[in-house]
Amino acid sequence: MAFIAVSRWYRSKPFPRDDRQPDYCNGVARFEGTPDPAGLLATLHRIETEFGRTRTVANAARTLDLDLIDMNGMVRFEPSPVLPHPRAHLRAFVLRPILDIAPDWVHPAMQVRGATLMASLPQSTSMPMVSW
């Protein structure tokens, strides 16, 4: 795989909202290549573990969360991982950084431009996000 680009970094509140948790730092990296999705996800999980992540309950505070969002427009429901990421289109903290590095990105399963998805999010989910 070859590194292509990285987005700006964005700060967002945890979801669901928990004032005991610190803000998250969100970004997107773009790579070129055709790795096996399951193998790549396993590698990302190993990196998370190396940085102290432990998996407890859904949406628990975490030191690092690395996700696969899109792999060359692949659409798959099984085996794991599901691609594109099943909630990417609902998350400003995913869409905003994608638009930094791929302004013409189209959601592979929905065939909707990322900018359209971002604009359709309720204001409460799309902000506040601050670029660092």
N, C-alpha and C positions, 0 to 999 in steps of 0.2 A: 504494500500500500504506500502511496505517496501523499504527503501532506500538501494541501492546496491552500487553505485559508482558515482563519479563526475570526469569530465575531468579536464585537466589543463585549465587555462584561456588563451584566445587568444585575441589579439588586431587586429582590422581590420578597414579599412576606411569605411565610410558610402557609400552605394550604392543607387542611383547614387551618384557619387562623389560630395561632397559639403564641401569645405574647411572651411566654417563657422561652421560646425558641428564638435564636438569632435569625436575622435576615439570611436569605440564600444568595449566593453568587451564581449567576447562570450565564452560559455561553454555549456556542456551537462550534465544533471543528469540522472541517470538510476534508475528506480524503478521497483519493482516486484509487480504484482497484476493485477486485471482485473476490474478497475473502468469503469463506463460509460464514453465514450469519450466526449459527450456533457457536462456532468456534470463536468468532469475534466477541460475542456476548460473554462467553466463558472467560475470555481474556480480560474484558472490562470488569467482570465481577472479581477476578483475582486482584486487579489493580485497586478496586474499592476496598477489598479486605486488607491489602498492604497499607492502605491509608486509614485503617482503623474502623471501617464500617462493619457493623454487626446488624444482621437482619432480624428484627423482632416483630413489630406489627406494622401494618400499612401506614404510610405517612409519618412514621416515627422520625425524629430528628436524626440526621446522619452526617457523617463527616464528608462523604463524597457520594454522588449519585451519577453514574455514567449510563446513558441510554442510547440505543440505536433508534434513530428517528426514521431514516430513509436510506435504503441501499440501492442506488441506481434505478429508482422507480419500481423496485420489486414489490409485488403485492402477494402476501402469503398469510394464511390463517393458522396453519400448522405445518410442520412441527414448530415449536418455539425457536426463535422469537417471532411474534406476530409483526409483520411489516406492512405498511409503515406503522410506527408506534400508534397504538389504538387511541391515545388521548392527545396526540400532538396538536390536532386541529382545535382543541379546547383550551390551549395553554399559551397565553401571551409570552410567558417566559421561555417558551420553545420557539414560537413563531417569530418574535421580534429578532432574536439573534440569527435565525435562518435567513431572514430578509436582509440582514447585513451582508451575508456572504453569497446568497443566491436570491437576488431580488425578483427573479422570474420563476422561483420555485413553484411547482404545482403539486398538490397533494396527490400521490399516485393512485389511491383508491377512489377518492372523491372527484378527481379531475377539476379541482377548484384551486385558483391561484392563492398562494400564501397570503398575499396582501388583502385579498377579499376575505379570507378566513380571519385575519387579524382585525379587520374593520368590523366584522360581524360579532365580535366578542362583546358581551356586556361590559360597560365601563368598569364595573366593580372587579372584573377578572383581568382586565387589560392594563390597569394601572393601580397603584403607582409602581413604576419601574424606573430606576435611575441608572443611566449609563455611567460606568466608572471611567 
